[in-house]
């Protein structure tokens, strides 16, 4: 697997990314426990002879969770019965649908064995049922802190339950393997860590290229200009969907995949809606995140502060914590020139109730359903724009050193290192401190939507990525790639990502395990904001021009923050630049 990451990402990945060598322990723990129990029974008396069905099932499942393929001869060897008997018992498991055979070549003369969906589901449920039985029988000793009170086998259930992910019935026949282009953030690092397991699932090698946001965009656009796509699946930032769809850079999935089979209601509505353009679906959400205000709950408690609901309260609290002499600062945020600050400014406008274009109001804020008709104009030079600009200028007074060069990683690093009391940040970045026990923010972080301007309701701008298929992909690869796309975005796969450390949750079902919510409060925050309708895409509307407008805003507002131009001058220049971009697109 080829991985190209940003310098900061590489420096912290080894420290904060989950060290996963396959699916998280859960069913695998139950297998080890049961294997020991079976051995004890067999050794207790000759009449308790080997059960080849169980022996072979345990070994097959164990190897599946270790991301290993299994030959029939191996299961016969571990069965504990003579060769002829073992062969009959193995064939019975195959005939019953509990074990699947997958051909190793087109001749189908040799094959590997894999647990079927039925076998995985049965053993997963059996592990859960067995734990409940033991818990009831031993009156709670399963969770006792007293080692002498713990019953045999309880250690096998102290970790998270991993969802079973069954292999494809036929391996993908993709020459050179499956090629992914993704973003270099913690969610995709988790996918990288699970590569070996997914190679077993799809039956072919997986090659993964990962870039920072701007470089990812450049590579995706460059790839679209090639005669043949160099990537099978590309991750597209939600605000880019309109541009990539309008330019025909992605295949519409409606004629390739049965969309209803994906269970659209399981996805967060904001991200599912954002992957559509002009009524067509151009990708499947693989990471859903939102920008929130992260705050140090321990520091807030010590000072008796409540989380801020308004921008004025935010400024007041930032001022109270700001003490450069003690190397403590109020807040960290994206103020780096270009894309980073452009996003910040658009979100700040949204905090004051003003989108960057003249969208129609609806019950949740503003409608983005008619964007493909292209009847909109820039609204940067507005009352909301002025309030946002003045708010950012005031925020500068209480910001961490180097804020004018901070982007997504730098602001998270400042927060994780305990240099600031608050930080704006996307939720998928939380592993950088939630999984680092040495961080002052570890176990001491609260998450709230953006504090809003007076009289406005707080919202949380939705972010994240979809996986899409490049329109210039070789037609012979499309069918297999679409199967891979469904696999990587399935409920089981996304549950596996979450339980392996990802915080970019796209499906409600991926965060149902209460232990996952205990490990990361941000999981429940995302779900709750989504159910409340607070996750919104209109702060960064997915119009084709959004990337260029973001750049213009990020350049002009940077000059304003440096004191080169006034807020009024900045708004006029940003308005003119954005409107010109819109007009240029209209004549294309």
C-alpha positions in Angstrom: 0.0 0.0 0.0 1.3 3.4 -1.0 0.5 6.2 1.5 1.5 9.8 1.0 0.6 12.0 4.0 1.2 15.5 5.3 4.2 16.1 7.5 2.1 16.7 10.6 -0.1 13.7 9.8 2.9 11.4 9.6 4.4 12.8 12.8 1.3 12.0 14.9 -0.1 9.0 13.1 2.0 6.5 14.9 1.1 8.0 18.2 -2.6 8.5 17.8 -3.9 6.2 15.0 -5.3 2.9 16.3 -2.8 0.1 16.0 -5.2 -2.3 14.3 -3.9 -5.5 12.6 -7.4 -6.6 11.7 -10.8 -6.2 13.1 -11.1 -5.2 16.7 -11.3 -8.0 19.3 -14.8 -9.2 20.2 -15.9 -12.3 18.3 -12.2 -13.2 18.1 -12.0 -13.1 21.9 -15.0 -15.4 22.2 -13.3 -17.8 19.8 -10.2 -18.0 21.9 -12.3 -18.5 25.0 -14.4 -21.2 23.4 -11.4 -22.9 22.0 -9.9 -23.3 25.5 -13.3 -24.6 26.8 -13.5 -27.2 24.0 -10.0 -28.4 24.8 -10.9 -28.7 28.5 -14.0 -30.7 27.7 -12.1 -33.0 25.3 -9.4 -33.6 27.9 -11.9 -34.3 30.7 -13.2 -37.7 29.4 -12.8 -39.8 26.3 -16.6 -39.6 25.6 -16.2 -35.9 25.2 -14.6 -36.4 21.8 -13.6 -33.8 19.2 -16.5 -32.0 17.5 -15.0 -31.4 14.0 -17.8 -28.9 13.0 -16.9 -26.7 15.9 -13.2 -27.2 15.6 -13.2 -26.2 11.9 -15.6 -23.3 12.4 -13.4 -21.8 15.2 -10.2 -22.1 13.1 -11.9 -20.6 10.0 -13.3 -17.7 11.9 -10.1 -17.1 13.8 -8.1 -16.9 10.5 -10.7 -14.6 9.0 -10.4 -12.1 11.8 -6.6 -12.4 11.4 -7.0 -11.4 7.7 -5.8 -14.8 6.5 -7.1 -17.1 3.8 -7.7 -20.7 4.6 -7.1 -23.9 2.6 -9.4 -27.0 3.1 -6.4 -29.1 4.2 -5.8 -26.8 7.1 -9.3 -27.3 8.5 -9.1 -31.0 8.0 -5.8 -31.0 10.0 -7.4 -29.2 13.0 -10.6 -31.1 13.0 -9.4 -33.8 15.5 -10.9 -36.7 13.5 -9.6 -38.9 10.7 -9.1 -37.5 7.2 -12.2 -39.1 5.6 -14.5 -38.1 8.5 -13.1 -34.6 8.5 -13.7 -34.3 4.8 -17.3 -35.3 5.1 -17.9 -32.9 8.0 -16.3 -30.0 6.0 -18.5 -30.8 3.1 -21.5 -30.7 5.4 -20.5 -27.2 6.6 -20.2 -26.1 3.0 -23.5 -27.6 1.9 -25.3 -26.0 4.9 -24.1 -22.5 3.7 -22.0 -21.9 6.7 -18.7 -22.0 4.8 -18.2 -20.5 1.3 -15.7 -21.6 -1.3 -14.0 -18.9 -3.4 -12.1 -19.9 -6.5 -8.4 -18.9 -6.6 -8.4 -18.8 -10.4 -10.8 -18.8 -13.3 -10.3 -22.6 -13.7 -11.9 -23.0 -10.2 -9.7 -26.1 -9.6 -8.4 -24.7 -6.4 -10.2 -22.6 -3.8 -10.0 -20.9 -0.4 -12.6 -21.2 2.3 -14.3 -18.3 4.1 -17.0 -17.9 6.7 -20.3 -17.1 5.1 -22.5 -14.2 6.2 -24.7 -16.7 8.1 -21.7 -18.2 10.0 -20.4 -14.8 11.0 -23.8 -13.6 12.1 -24.5 -16.8 14.1 -21.2 -16.7 15.9 -21.5 -12.9 16.6 -24.9 -13.4 18.1 -23.7 -16.4 20.0 -20.8 -14.4 21.5 -23.2 -11.7 22.7 -25.7 -14.2 24.1 -23.0 -16.2 25.9 -21.8 -13.0 27.6 -25.3 -12.2 28.8 -25.7 -15.8 30.1 -22.5 -15.6 32.0 -23.2 -12.1 33.3 -26.5 -13.3 34.7 -25.1 -16.5 36.1 -22.2 -14.8 37.9 -24.2 -11.9 39.3 -22.1 -9.1 37.8 -18.6 -10.5 38.5 -17.8 -10.1 34.9 -17.2 -6.4 35.5 -15.7 -6.7 38.9 -12.4 -4.9 39.6 -11.4 -7.7 42.0 -9.3 -10.1 40.1 -10.3 -13.0 42.4 -13.9 -12.4 41.6 -13.5 -12.7 37.9 -14.8 -15.9 36.3 -12.8 -17.9 33.8 -13.0 -16.3 30.3 -14.2 -12.9 31.4 -11.1 -11.2 29.9 -12.3 -12.2 26.5 -15.3 -9.8 26.8 -13.6 -6.7 28.2 -13.1 -5.1 24.7 -15.4 -3.8 22.0 -17.5 -6.2 19.9 -16.3 -6.1 16.3 -18.9 -6.4 13.5 -18.4 -9.4 11.2 -17.5 -8.5 7.6 -18.0 -11.4 5.2 -15.9 -11.9 2.1 -17.3 -11.3 -1.4 -18.5 -14.6 -2.9 -16.2 -14.0 -5.9 -12.9 -12.1 -5.7 -12.6 -8.8 -7.6 -10.8 -9.3 -10.9 -9.1 -6.0 -11.0 -5.7 -6.0 -12.8 -3.2 -4.4 -10.5 -5.6 -4.4 -7.5 -8.0 -1.9 -6.2 -6.6 1.7 -6.3 -7.9 4.3 -3.8 -7.3 8.0 -3.6 -8.2 9.4 -0.2 -7.7 12.2 2.3 -4.9 12.0 4.9 -7.0 12.3 8.1 -7.5 9.9 10.9 -10.6 8.2 9.4 -8.8 7.2 6.3 -5.8 6.1 8.4 -8.1 3.6 10.0 -9.1 2.3 6.6 -5.4 2.0 5.8 -4.8 0.0 9.0 -7.6 -2.3 8.0 -6.2 -2.9 4.6 -5.1 -6.5 5.1 -8.6 -7.5 6.3 -10.2 -5.8 3.3 -7.8 -7.5 0.9 -9.2 -10.8 2.2 -12.8 -9.5 1.9 -12.5 -8.3 -1.7 -10.0 -10.8 -2.8 -7.4 -8.6 -4.4 -4.5 -6.2 -3.4 -5.4 -2.7 -2.3 -3.3 0.3 -3.1 -4.0 3.5 -1.2 -2.8 7.0 -1.9 -3.5 9.7 0.7 -3.1 13.5 0.3 -3.8 16.7 2.3 -7.0 18.5 1.2 -5.6 20.9 -1.4 -3.3 18.2 -2.9 -6.2 15.7 -2.9 -8.3 18.2 -5.0 -5.4 18.8 -7.4 -4.8 15.1 -7.9 -8.5 14.4 -8.4 -8.8 17.1 -11.1 -5.5 16.0 -12.7 -6.7 12.4 -12.7 -9.9 13.4 -14.5 -7.8 14.9 -17.3 -6.1 11.6 -18.0 -7.2 9.3 -20.8 -7.7 6.6 -18.2 -8.2 7.1 -14.5 -5.2 6.1 -12.3 -7.6 5.6 -9.4 -10.6 3.3 -9.0 -12.3 5.1 -6.1 -11.7 8.8 -5.2 -12.6 10.6 -2.0 -14.4 13.8 -2.7 -14.9 16.5 -0.1 -18.7 17.3 0.2 -18.4 20.9 -1.0 -16.7 19.7 -4.2 -19.7 17.5 -5.3 -21.3 20.1 -7.4 -18.2 21.0 -9.3 -17.2 17.3 -10.0 -20.8 16.4 -11.0 -21.2 19.5 -13.2 -17.9 18.9 -15.0 -18.7 15.2 -15.5 -15.7 14.0 -13.5 -17.7 11.4 -11.6 -20.0 8.6 -12.7 -23.6 8.9 -11.6 -24.3 5.8 -9.5 -28.0 5.5 -10.1 -27.6 3.3 -13.1 -24.7 1.3 -11.6 -25.8 0.5 -8.1 -29.2 -0.2 -6.5 -29.4 2.9 -4.4 -32.2 1.6 -2.2 -30.1 -1.4 -1.3 -27.6 1.0 0.4 -30.3 1.9 3.0 -30.2 5.7 2.5 -32.1 6.3 5.7 -29.1 4.9 7.7 -26.9 7.8 6.6 -26.9 11.2 8.2 -29.4 13.2 6.1 -27.0 16.1 5.6 -24.2 14.0 4.1 -26.6 11.8 2.0 -28.2 14.9 0.6 -24.8 16.5 -0.1 -23.7 13.5 -2.3 -26.4 14.3 -4.8 -26.5 16.9 -7.6 -29.4 17.6 -9.9 -31.3 14.6 -8.6 -28.4 12.1 -9.1 -26.1 10.3 -6.7 -22.4 10.8 -7.4 -20.9 9.0 -4.4 -21.6 7.3 -1.1 -20.7 8.9 2.2 -17.7 7.2 3.7 -16.8 9.8 6.3 -19.3 12.3 7.9 -17.9 14.9 10.2 -19.0 18.3 11.4 -17.2 21.4 12.7 -17.8 22.0 16.4 -16.3 24.1 19.2 -14.1 21.8 21.3 -13.5 23.1 24.8 -11.6 21.9 27.9 -14.3 20.8 30.2 -11.9 20.7 33.2 -10.8 24.3 32.8 -14.4 25.4 32.3 -15.4 23.7 35.5 -12.6 25.3 37.4 -13.7 28.7 36.4 -17.4 28.0 36.6 -18.0 28.7 32.9 -20.8 27.2 30.9 -20.2 26.3 27.2 -20.8 29.5 25.1 -24.0 29.6 23.0 -23.3 33.0 21.3 -20.3 34.6 19.6 -20.2 37.3 22.3 -20.0 34.6 25.1 -17.3 32.9 23.1 -15.2 36.1 22.9 -15.7 36.7 26.6 -14.6 33.2 27.6 -11.6 33.3 25.2 -10.5 36.6 26.8 -10.8 35.1 30.3 -8.5 32.2 29.5 -6.0 34.2 27.4 -2.8 34.5 29.4 0.3 34.6 27.2 2.6 35.0 30.2 1.5 31.5 31.3 1.6 30.3 27.7 -2.1 29.7 27.8 -4.3 31.1 25.0 -8.0 31.4 24.4 -8.6 29.6 21.2 -7.2 28.0 18.0 -8.8 28.1 14.6 -8.1 28.0 10.9 -6.6 31.3 9.8 -4.0 30.1 7.3 -4.2 32.0 4.0 -6.3 30.4 1.3 -8.5 27.3 1.7 -8.3 27.1 5.5 -9.3 30.7 6.3 -11.8 30.7 3.4 -13.7 27.9 5.1 -13.6 29.7 8.4 -15.0 32.9 7.0 -17.9 31.1 5.3 -18.7 29.2 8.5 -18.5 32.5 10.5 -21.0 34.1 8.0 -23.3 31.1 8.7 -23.0 31.7 12.4 -24.6 35.1 11.7 -27.3 33.6 9.5 -25.8 34.6 6.1 -24.8 32.0 3.4 -22.2 33.1 0.9 -24.9 33.0 -1.9 -28.5 34.1 -1.9 -30.1 30.8 -0.9 -33.8 30.4 -0.2 -34.7 30.1 3.5 -36.4 26.9 4.7 -37.3 25.4 8.0 -33.8 24.3 8.8 -32.0 27.4 7.6 -31.5 27.5 3.8 -32.4 25.2 1.0 -29.7 23.7 -1.3 -32.1 21.6 -3.4 -32.2 23.9 -6.4 -28.4 24.7 -6.7 -28.1 22.8 -10.0 -30.2 25.5 -11.7 -27.4 28.0 -11.0 -29.6 30.9 -10.2 -27.7 32.5 -7.4 -25.4 35.4 -6.7 -22.7 36.2 -4.1 -23.8 37.6 -0.8 -20.4 38.2 0.9 -20.8 42.0 1.1 -23.7 41.9 3.4 -24.6 42.6 7.1 -23.8 39.0 8.0 -20.5 39.2 6.1 -19.5 42.3 8.0 -20.4 40.7 11.4 -18.4 37.6 10.5 -15.3 39.7 9.5 -15.5 41.8 12.6 -15.9 38.7 14.8 -12.8 37.1 13.3 -10.8 40.3 13.9 -11.9 40.3 17.5 -11.1 36.6 17.9 -7.5 37.3 16.8 -6.9 39.1 20.1 -7.3 35.9 22.1 -5.8 33.4 19.6 -2.8 31.1 19.9 0.5 32.3 18.4 0.8 31.5 14.7 -2.9 31.4 14.2 -2.4 33.1 10.8 -0.6 29.9 9.6 -3.0 27.4 11.3 -5.1 25.0 9.3 -6.9 21.8 10.3 -4.0 19.9 11.8 -2.2 22.8 13.4 -5.3 24.0 15.4 -5.9 20.4 16.6 -2.3 20.0 17.6 -2.5 23.3 19.7 -5.6 22.0 21.4 -4.2 18.5 22.0 -1.0 19.9 23.5 -3.0 22.0 26.0 -2.1 25.4 24.7 -5.6 26.6 24.2 -8.9 26.4 26.2 -11.0 26.1 23.0 -10.6 25.3 19.3 -12.9 25.1 16.3 -12.4 21.6 14.8 -13.8 18.8 12.8 -14.9 15.9 14.8 -12.9 13.3 12.8 -9.8 15.0 14.2 -10.7 14.1 17.8 -8.5 10.9 17.9 -5.4 13.1 18.1 -6.3 13.8 21.8 -9.1 11.3 22.6 -6.6 8.4 22.0 -3.6 10.1 23.5 -3.5 9.7 27.3 -0.7 12.2 27.5 -2.8 15.0 26.1 -4.3 17.4 28.6 -7.5 17.3 26.6 -7.7 13.5 27.0 -11.0 12.8 28.8 -11.5 16.6 29.3 -13.2 17.7 26.1 -16.7 18.9 25.4 -18.2 19.4 22.0 -20.9 21.9 21.0 -22.1 23.4 17.7 -20.8 26.7 16.6 -21.8 29.5 19.0 -24.1 31.8 16.9 -24.7 35.5 16.5 -27.4 37.0 18.7 -30.8 35.8 17.8 -29.5 32.9 15.8 -29.7 29.1 16.5 -26.3 27.3 16.7 -25.6 25.0 13.9 -22.7 22.7 12.9 -21.4 22.8 9.4 -21.3 19.3 8.0 -18.1 18.0 6.4 -16.6 14.8 5.3 -16.1 12.8 2.1 -17.9 10.5 -0.3 -16.3 7.8 -2.3 -17.0 8.1 -6.0 -16.0 6.4 -9.3 -14.1 8.6 -11.8 -15.9 8.9 -15.1 -12.8 8.1 -17.0 -12.4 4.7 -15.3 -11.9 1.8 -17.7 -15.4 0.4 -18.4 -14.2 -3.1 -17.7 -13.4 -2.2 -14.1 -16.6 -0.4 -13.3 -18.6 -3.4 -12.1 -16.0 -4.7 -9.7 -15.2 -1.2 -8.5 -18.9 -0.6 -7.7 -18.9 -3.8 -5.6 -15.9 -2.5 -3.7 -17.6 0.8 -3.2 -20.6 -0.9 -1.7 -18.3 -2.9 0.5 -16.3 0.0 1.9 -19.4 2.1 2.6 -21.6 -0.8 4.0 -23.0 -0.6 7.5 -20.7 -3.4 8.6 -17.6 -1.8 7.2 -18.4 1.6 8.7 -19.1 0.0 12.1 -15.7 -1.6 11.8 -14.1 1.8 11.1 -15.8 3.3 14.2 -14.9 0.5 16.5 -11.3 0.7 15.2 -11.0 4.3 16.1 -12.5 6.4 13.3 -14.7 9.3 14.4 -16.0 10.1 10.9 -19.4 8.4 11.3 -21.6 8.3 8.2 -24.2 5.8 9.3 -26.4 5.8 12.4 -26.0 2.1 12.8 -22.2 2.4 13.0 -22.3 4.1 16.4 -25.0 2.0 18.1 -22.6 0.1 20.4 -22.7 2.0 23.8 -19.1 1.2 24.4 -18.1 3.1 21.3 -20.0 6.1 22.6 -18.2 5.7 26.0 -14.8 5.7 24.2 -15.7 8.9 22.3 -18.4 11.4 23.4 -18.1 13.0 19.9 -19.9 10.0 18.4 -23.1 10.7 20.3 -22.7 14.5 19.6 -22.7 13.9 15.8 -25.8 11.6 16.0 -27.6 14.1 18.2 -26.8 17.1 16.1 -28.0 15.2 13.0 -31.3 14.2 14.6 -31.8 17.8 15.7 -31.3 19.0 12.2 -28.2 21.1 13.3 -25.9 19.5 10.8 -26.1 21.7 7.8 -24.4 21.8 4.4 -25.5 25.4 3.4 -22.6 27.1 5.2 -20.4 25.6 2.4 -22.9 25.1 -0.4 -21.7 22.4 -2.8 -21.8 24.7 -5.9 -19.3 24.2 -8.7 -17.7 27.6 -7.8 -17.2 26.9 -4.1 -13.6 26.0 -4.3 -12.6 29.1 -6.2 -14.8 31.3 -3.9 -13.2 29.7 -0.9 -9.7 30.7 -2.2 -10.7 34.3 -2.9 -12.2 34.7 0.6 -9.2 33.0 2.2 -6.7 35.3 0.5 -8.7 38.6 1.0 -9.6 37.9 4.6 -6.0 37.0 5.4 -5.0 40.5 4.3 -7.7 41.9 6.6 -6.5 39.9 9.6 -3.0 41.2 9.0 -4.3 44.8 9.0 -3.5 45.5 5.4 -7.1 46.3 4.5 -10.3 47.1 6.4 -13.3 44.8 6.8 -15.3 46.9 4.4 -12.6 46.7 1.8 -12.2 43.0 2.3 -15.9 42.4 1.8 -16.0 44.5 -1.4 -13.1 42.6 -2.9 -14.3 39.2 -1.9 -17.8 40.0 -3.2 -16.4 41.2 -6.6 -14.1 38.2 -6.9 -16.9 35.7 -6.0 -19.4 37.2 -8.3 -16.9 37.2 -11.2 -16.3 33.5 -10.6 -20.1 32.8 -10.7 -20.5 34.8 -13.9 -17.6 33.0 -15.5 -19.2 29.7 -14.7 -22.5 30.7 -16.2 -20.9 31.3 -19.7 -19.0 28.0 -19.7 
